Amino acid sequence: IETGQLQIVGSAFISNTSISGAGDGGDLTIMANETEIIGDTRPFDNFEDYFENDYETGLFTGVLSSNTDQGEDVLADAENPYSLEGNAGSINLDVDTLRIVGTADILSMTLGRAHGGSISIHAQEIDITGDTLVNSGISSVNFEEGRAGAITLDVDTLRVTGGARVSGRTFGPGDGAPITIHANELELTGTTPPDLHSSGIYASSFAEGNAGAISLAVNTLRVTEGAQSGGGTVGQGLWSSITIQAND
């Protein structure tokens, strides 16, 4: 996609999700001056209210399989005979400005043996704003043996506010996503009301897989008002390593 301005609004999405076959998924590449991904910004009372409605907006890559015998789409996993063998395609953005607001995501996900697609963004300015019960952000997630796709951001100014996150998470034996950020200015600020989620950069493991490494190379780093950056594990997987190079 090559355009001056791209807006994805109100439960709309662009996806290169793999549906069937053994081949790898195709890549999704966007070149634009301005890209806005704007989801719902209502303060949901609970997660049930969120999941009962289709509010998700964004750019997605992942693996699904179609169980034609049962006439329904099912998520691919290690025990599903319809699981895909091909890996997910990547998401590549080359933009001047990128805004992600509300229940919006740039998401890579794998639910089987296939590896997740990478997310690579080159931009002058990236603003990610939460302010909802469910995080906004850029994330890579895996649930089974497949590795999560890497996240790489090359940006002049990156702002992550209102509980939004750049995150890699593993919920299975596959390793989590490594996160690499090169920025002139990186600002992490605030939480979602009432302090449910902290803005930040996270690499976490919730199972056997190891959390991905976080590498930040910045000129100026600001972390304020309850924001965080870090990794953790609540399963058998190892903690992520965090490397920060900053002048200020």
Solvent accessible surface area in square Angstrom, and as a share of the most:
residue,aa,sasa,rsa
1,I,95,0.48
2,E,145,0.65
3,T,50,0.29
4,G,40,0.38
5,Q,101,0.45
6,L,27,0.13
7,Q,100,0.44
8,I,6,0.03
9,V,77,0.44
10,G,56,0.54
11,S,39,0.25
12,A,45,0.35
13,F,122,0.51
14,I,46,0.23
15,S,44,0.28
16,N,25,0.13
17,T,38,0.22
18,S,15,0.09
19,I,81,0.41
20,S,84,0.54
21,G,49,0.47
22,A,67,0.52
23,G,56,0.54
24,D,102,0.53
25,G,18,0.17
26,G,50,0.48
27,D,96,0.50
28,L,19,0.09
29,T,63,0.36
30,I,0,0.00
31,M,91,0.41
32,A,10,0.08
33,N,90,0.46
34,E,58,0.26
35,T,0,0.00
36,E,16,0.07
37,I,0,0.00
38,I,44,0.23
39,G,8,0.07
40,D,31,0.16
41,T,75,0.44
42,R,124,0.45
43,P,113,0.71
44,F,17,0.07
45,D,131,0.68
46,N,66,0.34
47,F,92,0.38
48,E,113,0.51
49,D,53,0.27
50,Y,12,0.05
51,F,148,0.62
52,E,142,0.64
53,N,61,0.31
54,D,112,0.58
55,Y,30,0.11
56,E,48,0.22
57,T,0,0.00
58,G,0,0.00
59,L,0,0.00
60,F,31,0.13
61,T,3,0.02
62,G,3,0.03
63,V,2,0.01
64,L,48,0.24
65,S,2,0.01
66,S,33,0.21
67,N,10,0.05
68,T,103,0.60
69,D,119,0.62
70,Q,121,0.54
71,G,68,0.65
72,E,91,0.41
73,D,103,0.53
74,V,39,0.23
75,L,94,0.47
76,A,2,0.01
77,D,50,0.26
78,A,31,0.24
79,E,164,0.74
80,N,20,0.10
81,P,119,0.75
82,Y,73,0.28
83,S,15,0.10
84,L,9,0.04
85,E,124,0.56
86,G,3,0.03
87,N,51,0.26
88,A,11,0.09
89,G,3,0.03
90,S,18,0.11
91,I,0,0.00
92,N,44,0.23
93,L,5,0.03
94,D,68,0.35
95,V,5,0.03
96,D,66,0.34
97,T,45,0.26
98,L,1,0.01
99,R,93,0.34
100,I,0,0.00
101,V,22,0.13
102,G,0,0.00
103,T,1,0.00
104,A,0,0.00
105,D,18,0.10
106,I,0,0.00
107,L,34,0.17
108,S,1,0.00
109,M,54,0.24
110,T,0,0.00
111,L,17,0.08
112,G,2,0.02
113,R,120,0.44
114,A,3,0.02
115,H,56,0.25
116,G,12,0.12
117,G,3,0.03
118,S,45,0.29
119,I,0,0.00
120,S,45,0.29
121,I,3,0.01
122,H,88,0.39
123,A,3,0.02
124,Q,102,0.45
125,E,56,0.25
126,I,0,0.00
127,D,34,0.18
128,I,1,0.00
129,T,40,0.23
130,G,1,0.01
131,D,71,0.37
132,T,4,0.02
133,L,26,0.13
134,V,26,0.15
135,N,35,0.18
136,S,1,0.01
137,G,2,0.02
138,I,0,0.00
139,S,8,0.05
140,S,0,0.00
141,V,7,0.04
142,N,0,0.00
143,F,73,0.30
144,E,49,0.22
145,E,82,0.37
146,G,0,0.00
147,R,131,0.48
148,A,9,0.07
149,G,5,0.05
150,A,36,0.28
151,I,0,0.00
152,T,54,0.31
153,L,0,0.00
154,D,67,0.34
155,V,7,0.04
156,D,61,0.32
157,T,14,0.08
158,L,0,0.00
159,R,77,0.28
160,V,0,0.00
161,T,37,0.21
162,G,10,0.10
163,G,0,0.00
164,A,0,0.00
165,R,63,0.23
166,V,0,0.00
167,S,6,0.04
168,G,0,0.00
169,R,81,0.29
170,T,0,0.00
171,F,75,0.31
172,G,4,0.03
173,P,66,0.42
174,G,4,0.04
175,D,60,0.31
176,G,5,0.05
177,A,0,0.00
178,P,57,0.36
179,I,0,0.00
180,T,41,0.24
181,I,0,0.00
182,H,88,0.39
183,A,11,0.08
184,N,70,0.36
185,E,45,0.20
186,L,0,0.00
187,E,44,0.20
188,L,0,0.00
189,T,23,0.13
190,G,10,0.10
191,T,30,0.18
192,T,1,0.00
193,P,95,0.59
194,P,122,0.77
195,D,110,0.57
196,L,84,0.42
197,H,31,0.14
198,S,18,0.12
199,S,0,0.00
200,G,0,0.00
201,I,0,0.00
202,Y,28,0.11
203,A,0,0.00
204,S,20,0.13
205,S,0,0.00
206,F,89,0.37
207,A,18,0.14
208,E,94,0.42
209,G,1,0.01
210,N,55,0.28
211,A,10,0.08
212,G,7,0.07
213,A,47,0.36
214,I,2,0.01
215,S,43,0.28
216,L,2,0.01
217,A,30,0.23
218,V,11,0.06
219,N,63,0.32
220,T,21,0.12
221,L,41,0.20
222,R,111,0.41
223,V,67,0.39
224,T,65,0.38
225,E,133,0.60
226,G,45,0.43
227,A,11,0.09
228,Q,96,0.43
229,S,41,0.26
230,G,15,0.14
231,G,21,0.20
232,G,17,0.16
233,T,31,0.18
234,V,119,0.68
235,G,36,0.34
236,Q,152,0.68
237,G,4,0.04
238,L,121,0.60
239,W,169,0.59
240,S,15,0.10
241,S,69,0.45
242,I,73,0.37
243,T,74,0.43
244,I,83,0.42
245,Q,119,0.53
246,A,49,0.38
247,N,129,0.66
248,D,116,0.60
